[in-house]
Amino acid sequence: MEADFTRRTVMEVLGIEVAEMNADRVVMTMPITDAARQPYGLLHGGVSVVLAESCASLATWLNIDQTSQMGVGIEVNANHVRAKRDGTVTAVATPIHRGRTMMVWDVRIADEEQRLVCVARCTVAVVARDPRSAEVR
C-alpha cells in the first residue's frame, strides 16, 4: 500500500516512508536530503510541517469511512525545537481528539537519538468524499 499511497506526491519527493500505521498511531521516517534543507543547510521548517501533516492525514484516513469520507488539513501549529542537518527524522502521530467531523493529532518529530526536533498539532476536517472524484492513489 505504501508505494501506491506515496506515489506522485510530496511524500515521494521527500522520501517519506510509513514505518507503522494503525488507528491509534502513525509513524513515518524521512531522510534529510538536499530537497529537505533550507539555504543554510538545516532541515527546513516547512518540510517538518509537511511530514507532520502527512502523518496526521494518514492517521485520520485510518479512522474514517474511506469510501465516503476524506480528511483535509485545516490547521497546523509547529514548534521547531532543535536544528538538524543530516540523518533521518521520525514523526509519530497520536490522537488528541477523534470526532465525527474533526480530528486533532499530536505529532512529535525526533532524530536518531530520540531528541525532539519539532512538535506539531494538526487539525484535520473530516468531509464527505465526492464519489465522482478520483480514487485515492
C-alpha positions in Angstrom: 0.0 0.0 0.0 2.8 2.5 0.9 4.1 2.7 -2.7 0.7 3.5 -4.0 -0.1 5.9 -1.2 3.0 8.0 -1.7 3.5 7.7 -5.4 3.5 11.1 -7.3 3.1 13.0 -4.0 5.3 15.3 -1.9 5.9 12.3 0.3 7.7 10.6 -2.6 9.7 13.7 -3.4 10.9 14.0 0.2 11.5 10.2 0.7 8.9 10.0 3.5 8.2 6.3 4.3 5.5 4.8 6.5 7.0 2.7 9.3 3.9 1.9 11.3 0.2 2.7 10.8 -2.9 1.9 12.8 -5.9 3.9 14.0 -4.1 4.9 17.2 -0.6 5.7 16.0 1.2 6.5 12.7 5.0 6.6 12.4 6.8 8.0 9.3 10.5 8.4 8.6 12.2 10.9 6.4 15.9 11.3 5.3 17.3 14.8 5.4 18.4 15.3 1.8 19.2 18.5 -0.1 15.5 18.6 -1.1 14.6 18.9 2.6 17.2 21.6 3.6 16.9 25.4 3.7 19.7 27.6 2.2 21.8 27.4 5.5 21.9 23.6 5.3 19.3 22.9 8.1 16.2 20.9 7.9 13.6 23.3 6.5 10.8 24.0 9.0 8.2 23.8 6.2 9.4 20.3 5.4 8.9 19.3 9.1 5.4 20.6 8.7 4.8 18.5 5.6 6.0 15.4 7.5 3.7 16.3 10.4 0.6 16.9 8.3 1.3 13.8 6.2 1.4 11.7 9.4 -1.8 13.3 10.8 -3.6 12.9 7.4 -2.8 9.2 7.2 -3.9 8.8 10.8 -7.2 10.5 10.1 -7.7 8.3 7.0 -7.3 5.2 9.1 -10.1 6.4 11.4 -12.8 7.3 8.8 -15.0 5.5 6.3 -12.6 5.7 3.3 -15.3 5.1 0.8 -17.4 8.1 1.7 -15.1 10.4 3.6 -11.8 12.1 3.4 -9.6 14.1 5.7 -8.3 17.6 4.8 -5.8 19.5 6.9 -7.2 22.8 8.2 -4.6 23.9 10.7 -1.0 23.1 11.6 0.9 24.6 14.5 4.6 23.6 14.7 7.4 24.5 17.1 10.9 23.8 15.8 12.9 23.0 18.9 16.2 21.6 17.5 18.1 22.1 14.3 19.0 19.1 12.3 21.4 19.0 9.3 21.5 15.4 8.2 20.4 11.9 9.1 16.8 10.8 9.5 13.9 12.1 11.4 10.9 10.1 12.7 7.4 11.5 13.1 4.9 9.9 15.5 1.2 11.0 15.3 -1.1 10.2 18.2 -4.7 11.4 18.7 -5.7 14.3 20.9 -9.3 14.3 19.6 -11.1 12.0 17.2 -14.5 13.4 16.4 -17.0 12.8 13.7 -16.2 15.9 11.7 -12.7 16.9 13.0 -9.6 15.2 14.4 -6.7 16.7 16.2 -3.3 15.0 16.2 -0.1 15.5 18.3 2.9 14.9 16.1 6.4 14.6 17.5 9.4 14.6 15.2 12.6 13.3 16.7 16.2 12.5 15.5 18.0 9.2 15.7 18.8 9.8 19.4 15.1 10.4 20.2 15.8 14.2 20.7 12.8 16.3 19.9 13.3 18.3 16.6 9.7 19.5 16.1 6.4 19.2 17.9 3.2 19.9 15.9 -0.5 19.9 16.4 -2.5 19.1 13.3 -6.3 19.6 12.9 -7.9 17.6 10.1 -11.5 18.1 9.0 -13.5 15.0 8.0 -15.6 15.8 5.0 -17.8 13.9 2.5 -15.9 12.5 -0.4 -17.4 13.2 -3.8 -18.0 9.7 -5.3 -17.1 11.1 -8.8 -13.7 12.2 -7.6 -10.5 10.4 -8.5 -9.6 7.4 -6.3 -7.0 7.7 -3.6 -3.7 6.6 -5.0 
